[in-house]
């Protein structure tokens, strides 16, 4: 399967998200609660922040390979979290543990200088985690939870890198999988939302 899922074709032309970013969906928590659990300086919380402002402020206060400013916005039963230049919710247990406590998190991370990742985390524990370029090498306490959905979006759970070293549009397919789980396909309109923004606390 070489064609990009139609609803995510826009990602190929979107330069706003950059080379490193993490987009997560957290069920049943308010944006305020998600940011507190993430660990932000609450004195920096600001409502009505645009995505462009999130990106600019994250660059201005960039940490070592992590977002310097993040945003959260409520969409239905989920809170969308964007880390411009960041990756923490997808891969850092010190972050995804508290954020997912008593709930579930679906996260897609693009990282051009390391590994991309897809994560489904429940109550502090990774249930399914994999690099979208290596969907056969899954980890977590139930790594086969979404094999049907993975096949449907073109992330072959039996992918053999020796036979086919590349999965085209892996990030778009990861967002398609996230949409199957959350019912919220990531869209350009989500980047037009107004976010609750804040600076993460220093490590």
KAPE-V959644 format. One line per field, one symbol per residue. ss: DSSP state (2 for helix, 1 for strand, 0 for the rest). psi: psi as a letter, one per 20 degrees, with the letter a starting at -180 (. if undefined). burial: 1 if it has 24 or more other C-alpha atoms within 12 Angstrom, else 0. Layout:
ss=???
psi=???
burial=???
This chain:
ss=00000222022220000001111111100022222222010222011110222222222200100100011111100111111100022220222222200001111111100000111111001111110222000010000000222222200000000000000002222222222222000002222200111101000
psi=oiqqpgijhhhhioihhahpqppqpppjqqhghghghhmrohiippqkprhhhggghgghkpaolqpiprqqqpocjqppppnpjrjghhiohighghhjpjaqppppppnijcprqppopplippgppqphimiimqarimijhkhghgghjjnoikpohhhniqoqlhgghghgghhhghjnpprhhhiirpqoqqpqqq.
burial=00011011001000001111111111111111111111110000110011111111111011100111111111100111111111111111001111111011111111100011111111011111111111110110001101100100111110100000001111111111111011011100011011111111100
